[in-house]
Amino acid sequence: MTFLVRQISRTSDGREIIRAYPHDVREIIIGREASCEIHLTDLAVEMRHARLTLQANGKLEIAALAGLGFEVDGRYTSQAIIEPAGGAEMRFGGHLLVISEEDAVVVITVERVEVLSDSTKERDEIGLFTLRGVLPSRRIMAWALSVIVLLALLVWPIHTFYNYQNSEKRPTAFHADSLWSSGSLSSAHAGLGMNCQSCHTEAFVAVRDSSCVSCHKDVHDHADPKRLKLAKAPLDWDGKISRKIADSFSRPEGRCVECHTEHEGAGPMEDTKQQFCSSCHTDMNKRLTDTKLANAGDFGTAHPQFKPTVITAAGSPPKWERISLDQKPVEDSGLKFPHNVHLSKTNGVARMAARLGKQYDFGQALECKDCHVKTPDGVGFKPIDMEQNCSQCHNLGIEKIGNTVRTLRHGDPKMVVADLRAFYRAGGPYRVSTQQSMEGRRRPGDYARSQPYYAYFGSVNYGRADSAIRAVFSKGGACYDCHKVIAPPAGSDNWQVQKVYQTSRFMTKGWFDHDAHDTETCSSCHAAKKSGSASEVLLPGIKTCRTCHGGEASNADVPSSCAMCHSFHADEGSPWVPKFDMTRKRELSKARVENNKVRT
């Protein structure tokens, strides 16, 4: 510490009040400016009047910074050298500064000794700019303003409210009760405009649920109201007080507006805060001992592993079951499909994709987007279809007549059998080699070296339809390689193919929007390139999601509240239908772009 400034002020009865301000610097500024180390509220003092510098030899040098000087020990000057040990007195307007030294620290005691001056006559600075002589007294002004505020902000809005009470439509011009609005309506209620009474049906009464359900007729409870009440964590002492106060003002617990707050500004309505959900779900099993729901309080620190809904047994209909990803669920969809073979960059599939690239817009190898096409809403993907997604490579052609390829009927085993028998009754394949008849098209993968692309014939006896039928449904045949085939009894040709079921949405208890993740690659979440079986559920676990997402109050790249993925009023279509409208999605997309700019 180099300087210690002691500011002395006096009370009305003469008592001293001393405040000390240490400064560990080599120089300090004296002046009327608030940033000065020694601040003197005196119009006779310049904004930055003088600089006080501690020299290496321990002496103080004081120099004026503006046109006005100062007094040192009764002598008016603009510059002086002071010995701190010997002490000195300096005058700046009506203030006295006494220099002394204590324990090698320069002590400057500042005290107002005269009334403040305006350089022409002495008068109190507070009264210098007063309008006391031309305005009414402060008491009259206070009462007058109070009456004006009362009339403008209470009486006028009340009159306006009741004046439009029975009007079918409010005027578009300004009306006084809008002065009570705390902010703009969200985009969801923007159509209400200035019609306050759509929700506020009674003066000085909080919005009732009846106002909400008059439009939102299909909204239902989150669960049985009795169980909801039991699931809530008990209130602490301040919560109980708040609850009693709310009840006394006819604001019952569980109102719509407790979650869906309005007048928070234009744009989408704010999502429900995480605290609302965690108050029940953090330790709900302690209050609802029969619940099947796992506890969840924060996505980043207290959330169970995902439990996708998968097909555990094929049939009509199949059996669906929710299984945790920790248990490595296996799906019985009825389809055989190795993702790793189709996404390879070097095998026969990649070579075929390169050959067909110009015709079907493939690259040098197949990519996820070549088969998986987003739905128009961007939430999920369209079902895989043989004709749309597979037939480019897996053609079921049996012969080519001119420029037309004759194919078997996909999805109808009986028609496949009938077509093959009709084909052989007509004489079977041409005498030329089948490779020439189909212009050399071959099956992808390991089969590309030896067998034709439509190779359910293989090495069978072409003179017999039974052999061809057996070949197409057996190992190496066109049906067997992709589907589970059920062989008929001996002597029968009633071949069956297990129906394929596609899971359109695995996360049936939560929302997930693929379009909201379009900045990521498929492989960053789905390990399809390493999967050799269609039975593998290629969903990322919660650990993968936590690389970006965290709880609402976390420092994660994407702080995520419960409402981001879960809905309180989930209806029969949830979460199979899109949660966000296009306006909301565009705003989220813009926010993601800005967030990525910050991260990079």
Secondary structure, DSSP 8 states (H G I E B T S, - for coil): --EEEEEEEE-TTS-EEEEEEEE-SSEEEEESSTTSSEE---TTS-TT-EEEEE-TTS-EEEEESSS--EEETTEEESEEEE-TTT-EEEEETTEEEEEEEETTEEEEEEEE-S--B-SSSB--GGGTT--TTTS--HHHHHHHHHHHHHIIIIIHHHHHHHHTTT-SS--SS--GGGGG--S---GGGGGGTT-GGGT--STTS---HHHHHTT-TT---SS-HHHHHHHS----HHHHHHHHHHHHTT--TT-GGGTS---S-SSS-----HHHHHHHHSSGGGT-TT--S---SBTTTB------EEEEE-SSS-EEEE--GGG--B---SB---HHHHT-SSSHHHHHHHHTHHHHT--SS--GGGT--B-TTSSSB----IIIIITTTS--EEEEETTEEEE--TT-HHHHHHHHHHHHHTT-S-SS-HHHHTTT-B-SGGGGGTSBTTTTSTT--TT-HHHHHHHHHSTTSTTTTTB-EE---TT----EE------S-S-TTS---GGGGTTS-GGGT--GGG---TTB-----HHHHTTTEE-TTS-SSEE--GGGT--TT--TTTTTS-SS-HHHHHHHHHHHHHHHHHH-
